[in-house]
Amino acid sequence: MKSFHPPQRTLMGPGPSDVNPRILEALSRPTIGHLDPAFITMMDEMKELLQYAFQTKNTITMPVSAPGSAGMETCFVNLVEPGDKIIVCQNGVFGARMKENVERCGAEAIMVEDTWGTVVDANKLEDTLKANRDATIVAFVHAETSTGVCSDVKTLVEITHRYDCLAIVDAVTSLGGIPLHVDEWQIDAIYSGTQKCLSCMPGLSPVSFSEAAVDKIKTRKHKVQSWFMDLNLVMGYWGSGGKRAYHHTAPINALYGLHEGLLILREEGLEQAWARHSLHYQALRTGIEAMGLSYVVEESARLPQLNAIRIPEGINDAAVRQQLLEQYHLEIGAGLGEMAGKVWRIGLMGYASNPRNVLFCLGALDNVLTSMDAAIDTGRAVAAASNILFPGE
């Protein structure tokens, strides 16, 4: 054996995305203690930066020391108790994971199911709430990574609160990529991940909890089933000010990286970041359509940072992705669940959302499909996308 040196890839799948070089440099900085005064100062800055990213003033806004799936679990284990009735909206893979969390907490999951590739239906949610007046929480995904669909969080939360329920929102793929306003939309609990539009390495999960959610956590009848994720304990470490209680050894260097990533986001500006993702989606879409390929999701519901593209008839999904990886060192994603073998998922997330990646991906995909005699319009994609990226040139 010898030291592992990974190949240089361009990551344009559903995550992880390309990591900004500034973040890679931040990861290499000297490790200090997780209770070092200098580190605690950085923690306070990170909370402020996360509040900016989420657009919230929530006191409990912090990164969970584990990936986005742990952020999901943190929300559920703290807010859901045995015997509760929880409404879960599912329009892709990650709604099913919410259901799994509910059931593992000893609660009952009432499902609101929509066709994969469509948004969460607000009318179905309201009908379900009317039929289940004893429900306490509604959970749904903002940006469904498995399908590339963006649901209307503001409307769904308004309906949720109308029936005196709290709203748990999955923002793993949305944070930093599309508009997200935690306070304005009155979201009660939200979680995300670092490896998507924040351009960081995987392994941390930003979360935020409203005052109403905190009150529910403090008045639980049962202990939180996870010691590690019990916010009553964690906040002794992630509280405010200089005095912190030891809870766990935080992933110090990973937190350096997240701090740098959030700083980069603030320097660019949230609205500018959202606009950048939108522009590069428009260029990719133009190139995809010029090639003769199509999207699964209706345009009004598409995520700019996660594009679900139909695979042409007669083309082998895995063979295309293998050639892209081997010949171009380019990674795109396969379909999940119901969409396995039917779509490619092309990510334009964070640092990876740039003109070079759009044109590189379109050119490589065009070349591979042409070599397989796919029924596409060869040689048109890059030029079409260039007209969007560089108008008038």
Contacts in CASP RR format, 6 or more apart in sequence:
PFRMAT RR
TARGET T0000
AUTHOR 0000-0000-0000
METHOD contacts of the structure
MODEL  1
MKSFHPPQRTLMGPGPSDVNPRILEALSRPTIGHLDPAFITMMDEMKELL
QYAFQTKNTITMPVSAPGSAGMETCFVNLVEPGDKIIVCQNGVFGARMKE
NVERCGAEAIMVEDTWGTVVDANKLEDTLKANRDATIVAFVHAETSTGVC
SDVKTLVEITHRYDCLAIVDAVTSLGGIPLHVDEWQIDAIYSGTQKCLSC
MPGLSPVSFSEAAVDKIKTRKHKVQSWFMDLNLVMGYWGSGGKRAYHHTA
PINALYGLHEGLLILREEGLEQAWARHSLHYQALRTGIEAMGLSYVVEES
ARLPQLNAIRIPEGINDAAVRQQLLEQYHLEIGAGLGEMAGKVWRIGLMG
YASNPRNVLFCLGALDNVLTSMDAAIDTGRAVAAASNILFPGE
7 329 0 8 1.000
8 329 0 8 1.000
9 325 0 8 1.000
9 329 0 8 1.000
9 330 0 8 1.000
9 331 0 8 1.000
10 18 0 8 1.000
10 328 0 8 1.000
10 329 0 8 1.000
10 330 0 8 1.000
10 331 0 8 1.000
10 352 0 8 1.000
10 357 0 8 1.000
10 360 0 8 1.000
10 361 0 8 1.000
11 17 0 8 1.000
11 18 0 8 1.000
11 331 0 8 1.000
11 352 0 8 1.000
12 330 0 8 1.000
12 331 0 8 1.000
12 332 0 8 1.000
12 346 0 8 1.000
12 347 0 8 1.000
12 348 0 8 1.000
12 352 0 8 1.000
12 357 0 8 1.000
12 361 0 8 1.000
13 331 0 8 1.000
13 332 0 8 1.000
13 333 0 8 1.000
13 345 0 8 1.000
13 346 0 8 1.000
13 347 0 8 1.000
14 145 0 8 1.000
14 146 0 8 1.000
14 173 0 8 1.000
14 306 0 8 1.000
14 333 0 8 1.000
14 345 0 8 1.000
14 347 0 8 1.000
15 195 0 8 1.000
15 196 0 8 1.000
15 202 0 8 1.000
15 347 0 8 1.000
15 349 0 8 1.000
16 195 0 8 1.000
16 196 0 8 1.000
16 201 0 8 1.000
16 202 0 8 1.000
17 195 0 8 1.000
17 196 0 8 1.000
17 197 0 8 1.000
17 199 0 8 1.000
17 347 0 8 1.000
17 349 0 8 1.000
17 350 0 8 1.000
17 351 0 8 1.000
17 352 0 8 1.000
18 199 0 8 1.000
18 350 0 8 1.000
18 351 0 8 1.000
18 352 0 8 1.000
18 357 0 8 1.000
19 199 0 8 1.000
19 200 0 8 1.000
19 201 0 8 1.000
19 351 0 8 1.000
20 199 0 8 1.000
20 200 0 8 1.000
20 260 0 8 1.000
20 261 0 8 1.000
20 264 0 8 1.000
20 350 0 8 1.000
20 351 0 8 1.000
22 260 0 8 1.000
22 261 0 8 1.000
22 264 0 8 1.000
23 199 0 8 1.000
23 200 0 8 1.000
23 201 0 8 1.000
23 257 0 8 1.000
23 260 0 8 1.000
23 261 0 8 1.000
23 264 0 8 1.000
25 260 0 8 1.000
26 253 0 8 1.000
26 256 0 8 1.000
26 257 0 8 1.000
26 259 0 8 1.000
26 260 0 8 1.000
26 261 0 8 1.000
27 201 0 8 1.000
27 253 0 8 1.000
27 254 0 8 1.000
27 256 0 8 1.000
27 257 0 8 1.000
28 253 0 8 1.000
29 253 0 8 1.000
29 256 0 8 1.000
31 252 0 8 1.000
31 253 0 8 1.000
32 38 0 8 1.000
32 39 0 8 1.000
32 252 0 8 1.000
33 39 0 8 1.000
33 252 0 8 1.000
34 249 0 8 1.000
34 250 0 8 1.000
34 252 0 8 1.000
35 244 0 8 1.000
35 246 0 8 1.000
37 242 0 8 1.000
39 252 0 8 1.000
40 241 0 8 1.000
40 242 0 8 1.000
40 244 0 8 1.000
42 255 0 8 1.000
42 256 0 8 1.000
42 259 0 8 1.000
43 238 0 8 1.000
43 255 0 8 1.000
44 240 0 8 1.000
44 241 0 8 1.000
45 259 0 8 1.000
46 62 0 8 1.000
46 63 0 8 1.000
46 255 0 8 1.000
46 258 0 8 1.000
46 259 0 8 1.000
46 262 0 8 1.000
47 61 0 8 1.000
47 62 0 8 1.000
47 238 0 8 1.000
47 240 0 8 1.000
49 259 0 8 1.000
49 262 0 8 1.000
49 263 0 8 1.000
49 265 0 8 1.000
49 266 0 8 1.000
50 61 0 8 1.000
50 62 0 8 1.000
50 63 0 8 1.000
50 206 0 8 1.000
50 208 0 8 1.000
50 262 0 8 1.000
51 57 0 8 1.000
51 58 0 8 1.000
51 61 0 8 1.000
51 208 0 8 1.000
52 262 0 8 1.000
52 265 0 8 1.000
52 266 0 8 1.000
52 270 0 8 1.000
53 175 0 8 1.000
53 176 0 8 1.000
53 198 0 8 1.000
53 206 0 8 1.000
53 262 0 8 1.000
53 265 0 8 1.000
53 266 0 8 1.000
53 270 0 8 1.000
54 61 0 8 1.000
54 171 0 8 1.000
54 175 0 8 1.000
54 180 0 8 1.000
54 182 0 8 1.000
54 190 0 8 1.000
54 206 0 8 1.000
54 208 0 8 1.000
55 180 0 8 1.000
55 181 0 8 1.000
55 182 0 8 1.000
55 183 0 8 1.000
55 184 0 8 1.000
55 270 0 8 1.000
56 182 0 8 1.000
56 183 0 8 1.000
56 208 0 8 1.000
57 183 0 8 1.000
58 182 0 8 1.000
58 183 0 8 1.000
58 208 0 8 1.000
58 209 0 8 1.000
58 210 0 8 1.000
58 211 0 8 1.000
59 214 0 8 1.000
59 240 0 8 1.000
60 207 0 8 1.000
60 208 0 8 1.000
60 209 0 8 1.000
60 213 0 8 1.000
60 214 0 8 1.000
60 231 0 8 1.000
60 235 0 8 1.000
60 238 0 8 1.000
61 206 0 8 1.000
61 207 0 8 1.000
61 208 0 8 1.000
61 209 0 8 1.000
62 206 0 8 1.000
62 207 0 8 1.000
62 208 0 8 1.000
62 234 0 8 1.000
62 238 0 8 1.000
63 194 0 8 1.000
63 204 0 8 1.000
63 205 0 8 1.000
63 206 0 8 1.000
63 207 0 8 1.000
63 255 0 8 1.000
63 258 0 8 1.000
64 70 0 8 1.000
64 71 0 8 1.000
64 74 0 8 1.000
64 191 0 8 1.000
64 204 0 8 1.000
64 205 0 8 1.000
64 206 0 8 1.000
64 207 0 8 1.000
64 229 0 8 1.000
65 204 0 8 1.000
65 248 0 8 1.000
65 250 0 8 1.000
65 251 0 8 1.000
66 203 0 8 1.000
66 204 0 8 1.000
66 205 0 8 1.000
67 193 0 8 1.000
67 195 0 8 1.000
67 202 0 8 1.000
67 203 0 8 1.000
67 204 0 8 1.000
67 205 0 8 1.000
68 172 0 8 1.000
68 191 0 8 1.000
68 192 0 8 1.000
68 193 0 8 1.000
68 203 0 8 1.000
68 204 0 8 1.000
68 205 0 8 1.000
69 97 0 8 1.000
69 205 0 8 1.000
70 205 0 8 1.000
70 229 0 8 1.000
71 191 0 8 1.000
71 193 0 8 1.000
71 205 0 8 1.000
71 207 0 8 1.000
71 229 0 8 1.000
72 97 0 8 1.000
72 98 0 8 1.000
72 101 0 8 1.000
72 170 0 8 1.000
72 172 0 8 1.000
72 191 0 8 1.000
72 205 0 8 1.000
73 101 0 8 1.000
73 226 0 8 1.000
73 229 0 8 1.000
74 191 0 8 1.000
74 205 0 8 1.000
74 207 0 8 1.000
74 226 0 8 1.000
74 229 0 8 1.000
74 231 0 8 1.000
75 168 0 8 1.000
75 189 0 8 1.000
75 190 0 8 1.000
75 191 0 8 1.000
75 207 0 8 1.000
75 209 0 8 1.000
76 98 0 8 1.000
76 101 0 8 1.000
76 102 0 8 1.000
76 105 0 8 1.000
76 139 0 8 1.000
76 168 0 8 1.000
77 101 0 8 1.000
77 105 0 8 1.000
77 224 0 8 1.000
77 225 0 8 1.000
77 226 0 8 1.000
77 229 0 8 1.000
77 230 0 8 1.000
78 189 0 8 1.000
78 209 0 8 1.000
78 213 0 8 1.000
78 217 0 8 1.000
78 224 0 8 1.000
78 229 0 8 1.000
78 230 0 8 1.000
78 231 0 8 1.000
79 137 0 8 1.000
79 166 0 8 1.000
79 168 0 8 1.000
79 189 0 8 1.000
79 213 0 8 1.000
79 216 0 8 1.000
79 217 0 8 1.000
80 86 0 8 1.000
80 101 0 8 1.000
80 102 0 8 1.000
80 105 0 8 1.000
80 106 0 8 1.000
80 107 0 8 1.000
80 137 0 8 1.000
81 105 0 8 1.000
81 107 0 8 1.000
81 220 0 8 1.000
81 221 0 8 1.000
81 222 0 8 1.000
82 105 0 8 1.000
82 106 0 8 1.000
82 107 0 8 1.000
82 222 0 8 1.000
83 106 0 8 1.000
83 107 0 8 1.000
83 108 0 8 1.000
84 105 0 8 1.000
84 106 0 8 1.000
84 107 0 8 1.000
84 108 0 8 1.000
84 136 0 8 1.000
84 137 0 8 1.000
85 107 0 8 1.000
85 108 0 8 1.000
85 110 0 8 1.000
85 132 0 8 1.000
85 134 0 8 1.000
85 135 0 8 1.000
85 136 0 8 1.000
86 102 0 8 1.000
86 107 0 8 1.000
86 108 0 8 1.000
86 109 0 8 1.000
86 110 0 8 1.000
86 135 0 8 1.000
86 136 0 8 1.000
86 137 0 8 1.000
86 138 0 8 1.000
86 139 0 8 1.000
87 109 0 8 1.000
87 110 0 8 1.000
87 111 0 8 1.000
87 112 0 8 1.000
87 125 0 8 1.000
87 128 0 8 1.000
87 129 0 8 1.000
87 132 0 8 1.000
87 135 0 8 1.000
87 137 0 8 1.000
87 138 0 8 1.000
87 139 0 8 1.000
87 165 0 8 1.000
88 95 0 8 1.000
88 98 0 8 1.000
88 99 0 8 1.000
88 102 0 8 1.000
88 109 0 8 1.000
88 110 0 8 1.000
88 111 0 8 1.000
88 112 0 8 1.000
88 138 0 8 1.000
88 139 0 8 1.000
88 140 0 8 1.000
89 95 0 8 1.000
89 111 0 8 1.000
89 112 0 8 1.000
89 113 0 8 1.000
89 114 0 8 1.000
89 120 0 8 1.000
89 125 0 8 1.000
89 138 0 8 1.000
89 139 0 8 1.000
89 140 0 8 1.000
89 141 0 8 1.000
89 151 0 8 1.000
89 156 0 8 1.000
90 96 0 8 1.000
90 98 0 8 1.000
90 99 0 8 1.000
90 111 0 8 1.000
90 112 0 8 1.000
90 113 0 8 1.000
90 114 0 8 1.000
91 113 0 8 1.000
91 114 0 8 1.000
91 115 0 8 1.000
91 116 0 8 1.000
91 117 0 8 1.000
91 118 0 8 1.000
91 119 0 8 1.000
91 120 0 8 1.000
91 141 0 8 1.000
91 144 0 8 1.000
91 147 0 8 1.000
91 149 0 8 1.000
91 151 0 8 1.000
92 116 0 8 1.000
92 117 0 8 1.000
92 141 0 8 1.000
92 144 0 8 1.000
92 146 0 8 1.000
92 147 0 8 1.000
92 149 0 8 1.000
92 337 0 8 1.000
92 338 0 8 1.000
93 144 0 8 1.000
93 145 0 8 1.000
93 146 0 8 1.000
93 336 0 8 1.000
93 337 0 8 1.000
94 141 0 8 1.000
94 144 0 8 1.000
94 145 0 8 1.000
94 146 0 8 1.000
94 170 0 8 1.000
94 172 0 8 1.000
95 139 0 8 1.000
95 140 0 8 1.000
95 141 0 8 1.000
95 144 0 8 1.000
95 170 0 8 1.000
98 109 0 8 1.000
98 139 0 8 1.000
98 140 0 8 1.000
98 141 0 8 1.000
98 168 0 8 1.000
98 170 0 8 1.000
99 109 0 8 1.000
99 111 0 8 1.000
102 108 0 8 1.000
102 109 0 8 1.000
102 139 0 8 1.000
103 109 0 8 1.000
104 225 0 8 1.000
105 225 0 8 1.000
110 128 0 8 1.000
110 132 0 8 1.000
110 135 0 8 1.000
112 120 0 8 1.000
112 121 0 8 1.000
112 124 0 8 1.000
112 125 0 8 1.000
112 128 0 8 1.000
114 120 0 8 1.000
114 121 0 8 1.000
114 124 0 8 1.000
116 146 0 8 1.000
116 147 0 8 1.000
116 338 0 8 1.000
116 339 0 8 1.000
117 144 0 8 1.000
117 147 0 8 1.000
117 148 0 8 1.000
117 149 0 8 1.000
117 296 0 8 1.000
117 297 0 8 1.000
117 301 0 8 1.000
117 308 0 8 1.000
117 339 0 8 1.000
118 149 0 8 1.000
118 297 0 8 1.000
118 298 0 8 1.000
118 301 0 8 1.000
119 149 0 8 1.000
119 150 0 8 1.000
119 151 0 8 1.000
119 152 0 8 1.000
119 301 0 8 1.000
120 140 0 8 1.000
120 141 0 8 1.000
120 151 0 8 1.000
120 152 0 8 1.000
120 156 0 8 1.000
122 152 0 8 1.000
122 155 0 8 1.000
122 156 0 8 1.000
122 159 0 8 1.000
125 138 0 8 1.000
125 140 0 8 1.000
125 156 0 8 1.000
125 159 0 8 1.000
125 160 0 8 1.000
126 159 0 8 1.000
126 162 0 8 1.000
129 135 0 8 1.000
129 138 0 8 1.000
129 159 0 8 1.000
129 160 0 8 1.000
129 162 0 8 1.000
129 163 0 8 1.000
129 165 0 8 1.000
130 163 0 8 1.000
133 163 0 8 1.000
135 163 0 8 1.000
135 165 0 8 1.000
136 165 0 8 1.000
136 166 0 8 1.000
137 165 0 8 1.000
137 166 0 8 1.000
137 167 0 8 1.000
137 168 0 8 1.000
138 156 0 8 1.000
138 159 0 8 1.000
138 160 0 8 1.000
138 165 0 8 1.000
138 166 0 8 1.000
138 167 0 8 1.000
138 168 0 8 1.000
139 167 0 8 1.000
139 168 0 8 1.000
139 169 0 8 1.000
139 170 0 8 1.000
140 151 0 8 1.000
140 153 0 8 1.000
140 156 0 8 1.000
140 167 0 8 1.000
140 168 0 8 1.000
140 169 0 8 1.000
140 170 0 8 1.000
141 151 0 8 1.000
141 169 0 8 1.000
141 170 0 8 1.000
142 150 0 8 1.000
142 151 0 8 1.000
142 153 0 8 1.000
142 169 0 8 1.000
142 170 0 8 1.000
142 171 0 8 1.000
142 173 0 8 1.000
142 174 0 8 1.000
142 180 0 8 1.000
143 149 0 8 1.000
143 150 0 8 1.000
143 170 0 8 1.000
143 171 0 8 1.000
143 172 0 8 1.000
143 173 0 8 1.000
143 174 0 8 1.000
143 178 0 8 1.000
143 303 0 8 1.000
143 305 0 8 1.000
143 306 0 8 1.000
144 150 0 8 1.000
144 151 0 8 1.000
144 173 0 8 1.000
144 303 0 8 1.000
145 172 0 8 1.000
145 173 0 8 1.000
145 306 0 8 1.000
145 345 0 8 1.000
146 335 0 8 1.000
146 336 0 8 1.000
146 337 0 8 1.000
146 339 0 8 1.000
146 345 0 8 1.000
147 296 0 8 1.000
147 297 0 8 1.000
147 308 0 8 1.000
147 339 0 8 1.000
148 296 0 8 1.000
148 297 0 8 1.000
148 302 0 8 1.000
148 303 0 8 1.000
148 306 0 8 1.000
148 307 0 8 1.000
148 308 0 8 1.000
148 345 0 8 1.000
149 297 0 8 1.000
149 301 0 8 1.000
149 302 0 8 1.000
149 303 0 8 1.000
150 174 0 8 1.000
150 178 0 8 1.000
150 301 0 8 1.000
150 302 0 8 1.000
150 303 0 8 1.000
151 301 0 8 1.000
153 169 0 8 1.000
153 180 0 8 1.000
153 185 0 8 1.000
153 187 0 8 1.000
154 181 0 8 1.000
154 184 0 8 1.000
154 185 0 8 1.000
156 167 0 8 1.000
157 167 0 8 1.000
157 169 0 8 1.000
157 185 0 8 1.000
157 186 0 8 1.000
157 187 0 8 1.000
158 186 0 8 1.000
160 166 0 8 1.000
160 167 0 8 1.000
161 167 0 8 1.000
161 186 0 8 1.000
166 188 0 8 1.000
166 189 0 8 1.000
166 210 0 8 1.000
166 212 0 8 1.000
166 213 0 8 1.000
166 216 0 8 1.000
167 186 0 8 1.000
167 187 0 8 1.000
167 188 0 8 1.000
167 189 0 8 1.000
168 188 0 8 1.000
168 189 0 8 1.000
168 190 0 8 1.000
169 187 0 8 1.000
169 189 0 8 1.000
169 190 0 8 1.000
169 191 0 8 1.000
170 190 0 8 1.000
170 191 0 8 1.000
171 180 0 8 1.000
171 190 0 8 1.000
171 191 0 8 1.000
171 192 0 8 1.000
172 191 0 8 1.000
172 192 0 8 1.000
172 193 0 8 1.000
172 196 0 8 1.000
172 205 0 8 1.000
173 196 0 8 1.000
173 197 0 8 1.000
173 303 0 8 1.000
173 305 0 8 1.000
173 306 0 8 1.000
173 349 0 8 1.000
174 180 0 8 1.000
174 192 0 8 1.000
174 197 0 8 1.000
174 303 0 8 1.000
175 192 0 8 1.000
175 193 0 8 1.000
175 196 0 8 1.000
175 197 0 8 1.000
175 198 0 8 1.000
175 206 0 8 1.000
176 197 0 8 1.000
176 198 0 8 1.000
176 265 0 8 1.000
176 270 0 8 1.000
176 273 0 8 1.000
176 274 0 8 1.000
176 277 0 8 1.000
176 350 0 8 1.000
177 197 0 8 1.000
177 273 0 8 1.000
177 274 0 8 1.000
177 277 0 8 1.000
177 304 0 8 1.000
177 305 0 8 1.000
177 349 0 8 1.000
177 350 0 8 1.000
178 274 0 8 1.000
178 277 0 8 1.000
178 303 0 8 1.000
178 304 0 8 1.000
178 305 0 8 1.000
179 274 0 8 1.000
182 190 0 8 1.000
182 208 0 8 1.000
182 210 0 8 1.000
186 210 0 8 1.000
187 208 0 8 1.000
187 210 0 8 1.000
188 209 0 8 1.000
188 210 0 8 1.000
188 212 0 8 1.000
188 213 0 8 1.000
189 207 0 8 1.000
189 208 0 8 1.000
189 209 0 8 1.000
189 210 0 8 1.000
189 213 0 8 1.000
190 207 0 8 1.000
190 208 0 8 1.000
191 205 0 8 1.000
191 206 0 8 1.000
191 207 0 8 1.000
192 198 0 8 1.000
192 205 0 8 1.000
192 206 0 8 1.000
192 207 0 8 1.000
193 202 0 8 1.000
193 203 0 8 1.000
193 204 0 8 1.000
193 205 0 8 1.000
193 206 0 8 1.000
194 200 0 8 1.000
194 201 0 8 1.000
194 202 0 8 1.000
194 203 0 8 1.000
194 204 0 8 1.000
194 205 0 8 1.000
194 206 0 8 1.000
194 258 0 8 1.000
195 201 0 8 1.000
195 202 0 8 1.000
195 203 0 8 1.000
196 305 0 8 1.000
196 349 0 8 1.000
196 350 0 8 1.000
197 273 0 8 1.000
197 277 0 8 1.000
197 305 0 8 1.000
197 349 0 8 1.000
197 350 0 8 1.000
197 353 0 8 1.000
198 258 0 8 1.000
198 261 0 8 1.000
198 262 0 8 1.000
198 265 0 8 1.000
198 350 0 8 1.000
199 261 0 8 1.000
199 264 0 8 1.000
199 349 0 8 1.000
199 350 0 8 1.000
199 351 0 8 1.000
199 352 0 8 1.000
200 254 0 8 1.000
200 257 0 8 1.000
200 258 0 8 1.000
200 261 0 8 1.000
201 254 0 8 1.000
201 257 0 8 1.000
203 251 0 8 1.000
203 254 0 8 1.000
204 251 0 8 1.000
204 254 0 8 1.000
204 255 0 8 1.000
204 258 0 8 1.000
206 258 0 8 1.000
209 217 0 8 1.000
209 231 0 8 1.000
214 231 0 8 1.000
217 224 0 8 1.000
217 231 0 8 1.000
217 232 0 8 1.000
218 232 0 8 1.000
223 230 0 8 1.000
224 230 0 8 1.000
224 231 0 8 1.000
224 232 0 8 1.000
227 233 0 8 1.000
228 248 0 8 1.000
233 247 0 8 1.000
234 247 0 8 1.000
236 244 0 8 1.000
236 245 0 8 1.000
236 247 0 8 1.000
237 244 0 8 1.000
237 245 0 8 1.000
237 246 0 8 1.000
237 247 0 8 1.000
237 248 0 8 1.000
237 250 0 8 1.000
238 244 0 8 1.000
265 273 0 8 1.000
268 276 0 8 1.000
273 350 0 8 1.000
276 353 0 8 1.000
277 304 0 8 1.000
277 305 0 8 1.000
277 348 0 8 1.000
277 349 0 8 1.000
277 350 0 8 1.000
277 353 0 8 1.000
278 304 0 8 1.000
279 388 0 8 1.000
279 389 0 8 1.000
280 304 0 8 1.000
280 348 0 8 1.000
280 353 0 8 1.000
280 354 0 8 1.000
280 355 0 8 1.000
280 357 0 8 1.000
280 358 0 8 1.000
280 389 0 8 1.000
281 302 0 8 1.000
281 303 0 8 1.000
281 304 0 8 1.000
281 305 0 8 1.000
281 307 0 8 1.000
281 348 0 8 1.000
282 304 0 8 1.000
282 388 0 8 1.000
283 355 0 8 1.000
283 358 0 8 1.000
283 385 0 8 1.000
283 386 0 8 1.000
283 388 0 8 1.000
283 389 0 8 1.000
284 307 0 8 1.000
284 346 0 8 1.000
284 348 0 8 1.000
284 358 0 8 1.000
284 361 0 8 1.000
284 362 0 8 1.000
284 385 0 8 1.000
285 295 0 8 1.000
285 307 0 8 1.000
286 384 0 8 1.000
286 385 0 8 1.000
286 387 0 8 1.000
286 388 0 8 1.000
287 362 0 8 1.000
287 380 0 8 1.000
287 381 0 8 1.000
287 382 0 8 1.000
287 384 0 8 1.000
287 385 0 8 1.000
288 294 0 8 1.000
288 295 0 8 1.000
288 307 0 8 1.000
288 309 0 8 1.000
288 362 0 8 1.000
288 381 0 8 1.000
289 384 0 8 1.000
290 377 0 8 1.000
290 380 0 8 1.000
290 381 0 8 1.000
290 383 0 8 1.000
290 384 0 8 1.000
290 385 0 8 1.000
291 362 0 8 1.000
291 365 0 8 1.000
291 366 0 8 1.000
291 369 0 8 1.000
291 376 0 8 1.000
291 377 0 8 1.000
291 378 0 8 1.000
291 379 0 8 1.000
291 380 0 8 1.000
291 381 0 8 1.000
292 376 0 8 1.000
292 377 0 8 1.000
293 309 0 8 1.000
293 310 0 8 1.000
293 312 0 8 1.000
293 376 0 8 1.000
294 309 0 8 1.000
294 310 0 8 1.000
295 302 0 8 1.000
295 307 0 8 1.000
295 308 0 8 1.000
295 309 0 8 1.000
295 310 0 8 1.000
296 308 0 8 1.000
296 309 0 8 1.000
296 310 0 8 1.000
296 339 0 8 1.000
296 342 0 8 1.000
296 343 0 8 1.000
297 303 0 8 1.000
297 308 0 8 1.000
304 348 0 8 1.000
305 347 0 8 1.000
305 348 0 8 1.000
305 349 0 8 1.000
305 350 0 8 1.000
305 353 0 8 1.000
306 345 0 8 1.000
306 346 0 8 1.000
306 347 0 8 1.000
306 348 0 8 1.000
306 349 0 8 1.000
307 345 0 8 1.000
307 346 0 8 1.000
307 347 0 8 1.000
307 348 0 8 1.000
308 335 0 8 1.000
308 339 0 8 1.000
308 343 0 8 1.000
308 344 0 8 1.000
308 345 0 8 1.000
309 343 0 8 1.000
309 344 0 8 1.000
309 345 0 8 1.000
309 346 0 8 1.000
310 342 0 8 1.000
310 343 0 8 1.000
311 317 0 8 1.000
311 320 0 8 1.000
311 341 0 8 1.000
311 342 0 8 1.000
311 343 0 8 1.000
311 344 0 8 1.000
312 369 0 8 1.000
312 374 0 8 1.000
312 375 0 8 1.000
312 376 0 8 1.000
313 375 0 8 1.000
314 374 0 8 1.000
315 369 0 8 1.000
315 372 0 8 1.000
315 374 0 8 1.000
316 372 0 8 1.000
317 334 0 8 1.000
317 335 0 8 1.000
317 341 0 8 1.000
317 342 0 8 1.000
317 344 0 8 1.000
318 334 0 8 1.000
319 372 0 8 1.000
320 344 0 8 1.000
320 365 0 8 1.000
320 368 0 8 1.000
320 369 0 8 1.000
320 372 0 8 1.000
321 331 0 8 1.000
321 332 0 8 1.000
321 333 0 8 1.000
321 334 0 8 1.000
321 344 0 8 1.000
323 368 0 8 1.000
323 371 0 8 1.000
324 330 0 8 1.000
324 331 0 8 1.000
324 332 0 8 1.000
324 364 0 8 1.000
324 365 0 8 1.000
324 368 0 8 1.000
325 331 0 8 1.000
327 364 0 8 1.000
327 368 0 8 1.000
328 360 0 8 1.000
328 364 0 8 1.000
328 368 0 8 1.000
330 360 0 8 1.000
330 361 0 8 1.000
330 364 0 8 1.000
332 344 0 8 1.000
332 345 0 8 1.000
332 346 0 8 1.000
332 347 0 8 1.000
332 361 0 8 1.000
332 365 0 8 1.000
333 344 0 8 1.000
333 345 0 8 1.000
333 346 0 8 1.000
333 347 0 8 1.000
334 340 0 8 1.000
334 341 0 8 1.000
334 344 0 8 1.000
334 345 0 8 1.000
335 341 0 8 1.000
335 342 0 8 1.000
335 343 0 8 1.000
335 344 0 8 1.000
335 345 0 8 1.000
346 361 0 8 1.000
348 357 0 8 1.000
348 358 0 8 1.000
355 389 0 8 1.000
355 390 0 8 1.000
358 385 0 8 1.000
358 389 0 8 1.000
359 382 0 8 1.000
359 385 0 8 1.000
359 386 0 8 1.000
359 389 0 8 1.000
362 381 0 8 1.000
362 382 0 8 1.000
362 385 0 8 1.000
363 381 0 8 1.000
363 382 0 8 1.000
365 381 0 8 1.000
366 376 0 8 1.000
366 378 0 8 1.000
366 379 0 8 1.000
366 381 0 8 1.000
366 382 0 8 1.000
369 376 0 8 1.000
369 378 0 8 1.000
370 376 0 8 1.000
370 378 0 8 1.000
370 379 0 8 1.000
386 393 0 8 1.000
END
